[in-house]
Amino acid sequence: MTKRLIIAGMFLLPFCMGASPDKPMSEPGPGGKEMPPRRVPGEYIVKLEKMDSEGAQSLLENELADLPLKEIKLVSASSNHYKLMFDPDPGLEAIKAALESSPRVISVDPNYLYQKF
């Protein structure tokens, strides 16, 4: 009986502390607020369908002509990932809106900073 209570308590403890499968527990940052993911300001990673780098550069330049695009760099030729650098940063939603008409664009994400544990 005691083992069952301990197991049930261990299972229910995260839910009692405000966690749920949709919102996992995380450590708060300074001031008690949850820290947003760290990213490189003004940089985004775009994955395109397989195409040559000249065609990809041309596609990105044409689709993003209305935004302050500073530079395009090929990050991975095998997976067709490109790093886009903007100055000033127009924001993720503006970039997604500009690229949504192109069926060759697979994904657009901020350039997140990763850290070794």
N, C-alpha and C positions, 0 to 999 in steps of 0.2 A: 504494500500500500504506500509506503514512504517513497519507494522508487518511482511509483507512478506520479505522485505529487511533485517530486523533484523534476521529472521529465516534463510534466505539464507546465510547471513554472518556468522552466528553461525555454519552452516553446512560446509561452505567452509573454515573457518579459519584454521582448522587443516591441510588441504591439502595445503594451502598457506604457512604453516610453515614447509613443507617438510614431513609431515606424509602421510601414505597411509594405506589401509587395510593390505597390506603385511608387512609394516614396521611401527609399531605404534610409537608415540612420546615417548621418554624416556629422563630422565634427564641426562645430561653429567656428567661424573666424573671429578676428578681433571685434569686440563690441557685441558679441553674441550672435552675429548674423552669419548665415551660411555663405561661404565663399563661392563666387562664380568660377567656372573653369577658367584657367589661365590660358591666354592666347596671345599671339603676336598681333599688335594693333595694325590694321590696314593690310593684313595678309590673309589670303584665302586659298584653299586647295580645291581645284576643280578636276574631276575625273571625266574624261571624254571617251566615246567609243573609239575603237582602234582606227587611227588615221595617221598620215604622215605629219611630222612636226610643223612643216610649212603650212599645211592646210589647217592644222589646229590653231596655229598662231593667227592666221588670217581670220578664222571663224571667231576666235575670242576678241580680236581687235574690232571686228565689225559689230558683233553683238554688244560690246561694252563701249562703243564709241561715245555715248552720252555720259559716261562716268569718268572720273579722274584716274584712269588706268596709267600707272607709272611704268610697270615692267611685267613681263611674262617670262617665267623660267620653267623649262622642262624638269620635273623632279624625278620621274621614272618613265623611261621609254617603254618598258615592258608592260606597265599597267596604265599608261597614258594619263599620268597625274601631272598637273601644271600648277605652279604657284603664281598667283596673281598679287601684285603689290599696288596699292592705291594710296594716293596722297592728295587730299584728305580722305579718310575712311568713309565710304558711303553707307556702310552697314550691310549685313548679310541679306536682309530682305530686298534691298535695292539691287544687289547683284543677282539674287535668285530671280527677281522679276525681269531683269534684263536678259537672262539666259533661258528663261522658261520656254521661249518660242523655238529653241533649237532642240531637235530630237537627238542630237549627237551628245548632249550634255547628260551625264549619268548622275553626278552629285556635285554639290557645292558645300564646303564646310570651312569654318574658320581654321586658321593654322594654329592648332592647340599646342601648348608647351607640355611636354612629357618629362617626367622625372623618375630616375632610378630609385628603387627602394633598397 
